[in-house]
Amino acid sequence: MSLKNIRLEVMQFLEKDIDTLIEKYLIPIDKIWQPSDFLPDSEGEQFFDEVTEIRELAKELPYDFWVVLVGDMITEEALPTYESWLMDVEGVDQVGRNPWGKWIRQWTSEENRHGDLLNKYLYLSGRVNMK
């Protein structure tokens, strides 16, 4: 049996449990966290004070911290590439919306929230040139 066939069999074997696992472990979309839950409210009267606080706290963080966050941000920006690759894996049916496609889309949305929060934090900190 070829490696390709083995991978397909594994994908099909696991697929039967994905919907159950999604329901068991993933938070429903109306209850999931959003980046704005952790950032200053730009419509709030305290917005500028909160940004100033972020900037003051950011001054104390070491260089290595910023290097790691920038590395994480680069990884998060590659998310569309990861999703495209996963959607092309044998056994994932992005058109028929099988359980693997559903899992990948929900994983992508979770990772996208990480990237949005990280991007906005780095920007508001004033410590990183976002170009």
VMD Tcl script that draws the C-alpha trace (Angstrom):
set ca {
  {0.00 0.00 0.00}
  {1.37 3.43 -0.90}
  {1.96 6.23 1.57}
  {-0.71 8.27 -0.23}
  {-3.29 5.51 0.31}
  {-2.32 5.14 3.97}
  {-2.75 8.89 4.55}
  {-6.14 8.82 2.85}
  {-7.27 5.88 5.00}
  {-6.16 7.66 8.16}
  {-8.00 10.84 7.12}
  {-11.16 8.85 6.40}
  {-10.86 6.90 9.67}
  {-10.56 10.08 11.75}
  {-13.23 11.95 9.77}
  {-16.10 10.07 11.37}
  {-15.28 11.63 14.77}
  {-14.52 15.21 13.72}
  {-18.06 16.62 14.01}
  {-18.39 15.14 17.51}
  {-15.00 16.54 18.52}
  {-15.86 19.98 17.11}
  {-19.09 20.04 19.11}
  {-17.31 18.80 22.24}
  {-14.24 21.06 22.20}
  {-14.91 24.15 20.11}
  {-16.72 27.12 21.60}
  {-19.79 28.20 19.63}
  {-19.18 31.25 17.47}
  {-21.56 33.46 19.46}
  {-19.54 32.77 22.63}
  {-15.98 32.72 21.28}
  {-13.51 35.45 22.22}
  {-12.74 38.30 19.87}
  {-9.56 40.41 19.69}
  {-11.54 43.47 20.78}
  {-12.18 41.73 24.13}
  {-8.50 42.28 24.98}
  {-7.81 45.66 23.37}
  {-8.75 49.21 24.27}
  {-12.21 50.19 23.02}
  {-11.56 52.80 20.34}
  {-15.03 54.24 20.96}
  {-14.49 54.48 24.72}
  {-13.51 57.63 26.52}
  {-10.53 55.85 28.09}
  {-9.08 54.73 24.76}
  {-6.09 57.07 24.69}
  {-5.32 56.43 28.37}
  {-5.41 52.67 27.74}
  {-3.11 52.97 24.71}
  {-0.74 55.09 26.80}
  {-0.76 52.36 29.46}
  {0.06 49.70 26.84}
  {2.94 51.83 25.57}
  {4.29 52.43 29.07}
  {4.18 48.73 29.95}
  {5.72 47.86 26.57}
  {8.78 49.98 27.34}
  {9.74 47.57 30.12}
  {9.60 44.42 27.99}
  {12.94 43.00 26.80}
  {14.13 42.88 23.22}
  {13.78 39.07 23.10}
  {10.07 39.41 23.87}
  {9.58 41.63 20.81}
  {11.62 39.31 18.59}
  {9.37 36.39 19.55}
  {6.17 38.38 18.96}
  {7.38 39.58 15.57}
  {8.22 35.98 14.67}
  {4.76 34.92 15.78}
  {3.21 37.71 13.71}
  {5.06 36.55 10.60}
  {3.74 33.03 11.21}
  {0.18 34.33 11.68}
  {0.39 36.33 8.45}
  {1.05 33.07 6.59}
  {-2.32 31.66 7.71}
  {-3.90 31.78 4.22}
  {-1.05 29.61 2.96}
  {-1.62 27.04 5.69}
  {-5.35 26.92 5.04}
  {-4.83 26.55 1.28}
  {-2.40 23.71 1.83}
  {-4.70 21.92 4.29}
  {-7.70 22.26 1.99}
  {-5.67 20.48 -0.70}
  {-4.77 17.49 1.49}
  {-6.15 14.24 0.15}
  {-9.37 13.44 2.01}
  {-10.38 17.05 2.62}
  {-13.33 18.07 0.50}
  {-13.61 21.84 0.50}
  {-16.50 21.85 -1.98}
  {-18.65 19.21 -0.27}
  {-17.94 20.72 3.15}
  {-16.99 17.48 4.83}
  {-15.97 17.45 8.51}
  {-12.28 18.06 7.67}
  {-13.17 21.23 5.75}
  {-15.33 22.37 8.67}
  {-12.50 21.76 11.14}
  {-9.98 23.60 8.95}
  {-12.26 26.63 8.59}
  {-12.86 26.78 12.34}
  {-9.15 26.32 13.08}
  {-8.39 29.11 10.60}
  {-10.84 31.49 12.26}
  {-9.27 30.80 15.68}
  {-5.77 31.39 14.35}
  {-6.96 34.54 12.57}
  {-8.19 35.95 15.89}
  {-4.72 35.33 17.34}
  {-3.15 37.19 14.44}
  {-5.59 40.12 14.67}
  {-4.94 40.54 18.39}
  {-1.19 40.23 18.02}
  {-1.08 42.68 15.11}
  {-3.09 45.31 16.95}
  {-1.09 44.87 20.14}
  {2.21 45.26 18.29}
  {0.87 48.34 16.53}
  {-0.51 49.98 19.67}
  {2.67 49.24 21.66}
  {4.62 51.63 19.46}
  {7.64 49.32 19.77}
  {7.51 47.61 16.37}
  {7.76 49.04 12.88}
  {4.84 47.21 11.27}
  {6.26 47.52 7.75}
}
mol new
graphics top color blue
foreach p $ca { graphics top sphere $p radius 0.5 }
foreach p [lrange $ca 0 end-1] q [lrange $ca 1 end] { graphics top cylinder $p $q radius 0.2 }
display resetview
